[in-house]
Every structure is written in structure tokens, then in C-alpha cells.
Amino acid sequence: MSAVANNVFDVVVSGGGLVGASVALGLADRGLNIALIEPTEHHHQPLPSHDERTLVLNAASLNVLDNLDLLPDDLIRVPVRHIHINRQHGFGHLHLNALEHADLIGEDTDPTRPYFGQVVVARALGQCMLDRLANHPGIQIFCPQALVGFKDGPTHVDVSLDDGTTLSTRVLVGADGTQSLIRQQLGLPVDHHDYSQRAMVFNVAAQKPMPETAFERFTAHGPLALLPQAQGRYGVVWIDETQAIDEALEWSDETLMGALSERFGPRLGGFSKPSPRASYPLIKQHSPQVVSGRVVLVGNAANAVHPVSAQGFNLGLRDVAGLIDALCPALEEDVAQALLAYQRARADDQRATIRYTDTLARAFAHPMGWVRLMGGLGLAAHAASPALTRRLVRAAMGFREPVASLAKKHPNPTRNQQSTQGQPHDRV
Ligand SMILES: Cc1cc2nc3c(=O)[nH]c(=O)nc-3n(C[C@H](O)[C@H](O)[C@H](O)COP(=O)(O)OP(=O)(O)OC[C@H]3O[C@@H](n4cnc5c(N)ncnc54)[C@H](O)[C@@H]3O)c2cc1C
């Protein structure tokens, strides 16, 4: 922890979740003095998103994390080389093989063994972040403390914490999640939609695992994703109406395994050894305005998406990379203009990712048969059209322009030499 005179910082980050921790580390690596505020004391209970959920990280996100030194050798990462997408009781099937798209995946993976992305467990990635935060001389952590208010002025922002501490900063970053107090206090408009669904998350052992293969199956109730983990296990994301998930959370393990086999089909044999289950409400939240004066929102505080396309954290990491590009040269100059430029640069990617995810979420779980039929037709069209498939793959890689420097592979040659051990690679 670095001592900073009179609690004056370059940047204060409110929220130490996966996105807040990433932005704090990225800015501190560039030599800025950072304060990070987080109410949850992780020695006593895990941070809200440091749980067993499996995160699929695309190529751009892997670059950001690698450039932040957040992919140590002992972090288990399972590459995804095949993706099967299909519908229960319906037509439409799509098989994506990374080898057929090696040119799009580009320099980032070995061209003879390319992958679409890598799967990590949020808890394990979160632990890497906590380890780096604890040892970073440029970051002072205020935990367990919460931001309760702030006042944005012409030269700095005054920030108040719940124990009466006050901080002064040139920029305040709101990474405080979907309920963002900062967004509420600014009164920024937000487009909110509740899908009236929940995601139940657990992991299981498969009898006949297919290595490095992810599955997304659209059922009449909602999507079901099986994401490959180490040792033949799969992370399951099971989406259904809220009441159905509440009931499923109470099932015995035996009933759950039977229902999973029924919903998924026989492809992986049977399932066994389920982990405990957790569940999450599903919402879409889009903030068209994420900047006000010297205050900026990132991650779920700005935009939250349905997990159907595994994009939420990937989108948040692209926010982090874009914000670092915008802020670092500008901190001594016109911060408010730099933040507005950031907002403009990120708007297209945010809008497109939210629209794409929302369309998928609604098309395949819609109560009206014809809408689901359109979903099936969409899958069939993608299967029949290489051009459509390639567009899908390109978008999923996370390289929509403008691509921020942290999202590119090793922008910094010094780091390049230091980090050969931390490069994205296959770990199973
Ligand atoms: C089931 C499921 C599966 C998912 N799978 C994927 C996937 O495969 N790929 C992907 O990219 N994304 C995925 N996501 C999305 C991803 O988990 C989120 O996008 C990501 O965790 C958001 O991180 P965040 O840091 O923005 O928000 P959060 O994790 O919500 O962190 C916000 C932090 O702010 C803190 N905070 C709150 N109020 C205050 C305050 N007043 N002062 C200070 N701090 C405060 C909180 O304690 C918390 O630690 C999934 C989500 C779910 C639910």
C-alpha cells in the first residue's frame, strides 16, 4: 500500500470486482496513483463475482489480461477449439471449428492449433487479481469501505466513504456493478430490461467428455451452455424462468443430473459429481451516456448483458483497455474531453454487443413459436453461409474497431520480453 499525501489520487476506482481491479492495475502500471474502494472484505467472504462461474475469454480479453500480467502459469485455462450450437426439438445446427477460422483468429494463437477463446473459473482469475492488487505499490486499497457520495468540481472530484474518509481525485471511475450508486447519483439514463429469467450455474463431470469443445443448446425454456473445464468437467450455465430455477435449486443431485441429461441429450454420456449451485437474475442494462464531467462508468455499472453469448466481462475488459488509452496521455490536460472521446470511441462496440446478445436471448426463448422458428432459421442460415459464420466469429473475437492498445498482443516491447511465460497458452 503506498502512502499518498492527504488522500489525493490521480484516479479513484469504486468497485474491486473483475473490471474495477483490471482498470486499477492497468492505470497503476502506467505510473498513476490509484485508490481502489471495495466494501467486501475478501478474507472473510468472496467478492460478489469471484465465484464458480465459468468465463469464456475471447482473444482480445486474453491480450488485455496478459498485458496486465493476470495470466500466471498456474491459472488453469482451457482452450475452446470447437463450438457446437443447436436447438432442442428443432432444426438448425452450427459447428464452428477454430482451424477453419485461423486467419480471423490471427497471430494470437498457433495457426496449427488455434482456439476461439479460453475458459477460466471466475474465482481463480479473481484470486490472481487480488494477489496483484495486494502487491502493487501504486494502488491504495480502501476495504472494507464503500463510496457513499462524491462531488464533481472543475479540477477534481471529492469522494466520501462510509467511514467518513474523504479522497480527492482527478478522475472517478465507477466500476460498482449493475446497481451502481455512482450512476444513480449522477442520474444518468439507463435502458433496463428484466428477462424474468435466472441463470443457474454449477459444474459437473461428463462420462464421455469432448475435449476443448463448448456447447450452446437453445431449449424452449432458455439456453443451456456447457463450457469445458479441466479433468473432463464442464461448467454449466442453465437458463430458465425464475420460478423454474427456484425449483431446480432445490432438486436432489440425482434429479438434477437426470434433468441435465434430458435437456442436453446423450452427446457427452451421462453426468455426475455436480458442484453446489448458484443462481443470478438476468437483465440487460445499457447506459448510452457513461461520462459526466470527471466521472466515468465501466463494466456492469455501464452495461450489463445476458450471459447467452458470454460477452459481459469481455465487453468490460474492452472498456478498461479503451479507458486506459484515453486517460493516460490526458491526465495533465483536459480530462473531461478525454473522457468524452472515450465515450464516443466505445459507443459502437457497446451498442452492437448489447444488441447482438439481446437478440439471441429473446429469439431462442421467446414464448411465441414463430420467433423461436426465426432463431432456428438464423442458425440454419449461419450453417449454410460461410460469410455469416465468419462475421459471427470476427465479432466474437472482440476486435471491433477501434482496438485499444492493451487489447492487442504485447503493445509494449519491454513487457514482451518479460512475459513470455505469461503468454496465452493451453493449460488443461
Ligand atoms: C452466470 C453468468 C455467466 C457469465 N459468463 C460470462 C462469460 O462467459 N464471459 C464474460 O465475458 N462474462 C460473463 N459473465 C459476466 C461477468 O461475470 C460480468 O460482466 C462481470 O463479472 C462484471 O464485473 P464488474 O466488475 O463490472 O461488476 P461486479 O462483479 O458486479 O463488481 C462490482 C463491485 O463493486 C462493488 N461495489 C458495489 N457498490 C459499491 C460502492 N458503493 N462502493 C464501492 N464498491 C462498490 C461490489 O462489491 C463489487 O465487488 C457472466 C455472468 C453471469 C451471471
The ligand as a Gaussian input file, in Angstrom:
#p B3LYP/6-31G(d) Opt

LIG

0 1
 C      -23.937000     -16.848000     -14.966000
 C      -23.017000     -15.851000     -15.572000
 C      -22.084000     -16.264000     -16.519000
 C      -21.236000     -15.319000     -17.120000
 N      -20.355000     -15.753000     -18.060000
 C      -19.561000     -14.846000     -18.687000
 C      -18.625000     -15.265000     -19.700000
 O      -18.507000     -16.439000     -20.037000
 N      -17.852000     -14.317000     -20.298000
 C      -17.958000     -12.992000     -19.966000
 O      -17.255000     -12.170000     -20.570000
 N      -18.816000     -12.565000     -18.994000
 C      -19.611000     -13.459000     -18.350000
 N      -20.467000     -13.048000     -17.362000
 C      -20.497000     -11.606000     -16.984000
 C      -19.431000     -11.224000     -15.969000
 O      -19.476000     -12.078000     -14.857000
 C      -19.660000      -9.754000     -15.548000
 O      -19.729000      -8.976000     -16.705000
 C      -18.519000      -9.231000     -14.687000
 O      -18.346000     -10.030000     -13.541000
 C      -18.822000      -7.779000     -14.272000
 O      -17.777000      -7.289000     -13.466000
 P      -17.827000      -5.849000     -12.776000
 O      -16.539000      -5.724000     -12.075000
 O      -18.221000      -4.825000     -13.775000
 O      -19.062000      -5.922000     -11.762000
 P      -19.176000      -6.705000     -10.370000
 O      -18.526000      -8.025000     -10.441000
 O      -20.621000      -6.677000     -10.021000
 O      -18.348000      -5.823000      -9.345000
 C      -18.833000      -4.651000      -8.775000
 C      -18.082000      -4.419000      -7.475000
 O      -18.456000      -3.133000      -6.957000
 C      -18.572000      -3.228000      -5.564000
 N      -19.426000      -2.125000      -5.084000
 C      -20.775000      -2.054000      -5.118000
 N      -21.193000      -0.893000      -4.557000
 C      -20.088000      -0.218000      -4.180000
 C      -19.879000       1.046000      -3.554000
 N      -20.879000       1.844000      -3.159000
 N      -18.605000       1.446000      -3.310000
 C      -17.556000       0.677000      -3.696000
 N      -17.710000      -0.537000      -4.289000
 C      -18.970000      -0.978000      -4.536000
 C      -19.141000      -4.619000      -5.331000
 O      -18.890000      -5.104000      -4.014000
 C      -18.412000      -5.441000      -6.400000
 O      -17.223000      -6.051000      -5.924000
 C      -21.327000     -13.951000     -16.750000
 C      -22.250000     -13.542000     -15.790000
 C      -23.094000     -14.470000     -15.210000
 C      -24.100000     -14.000000     -14.192000

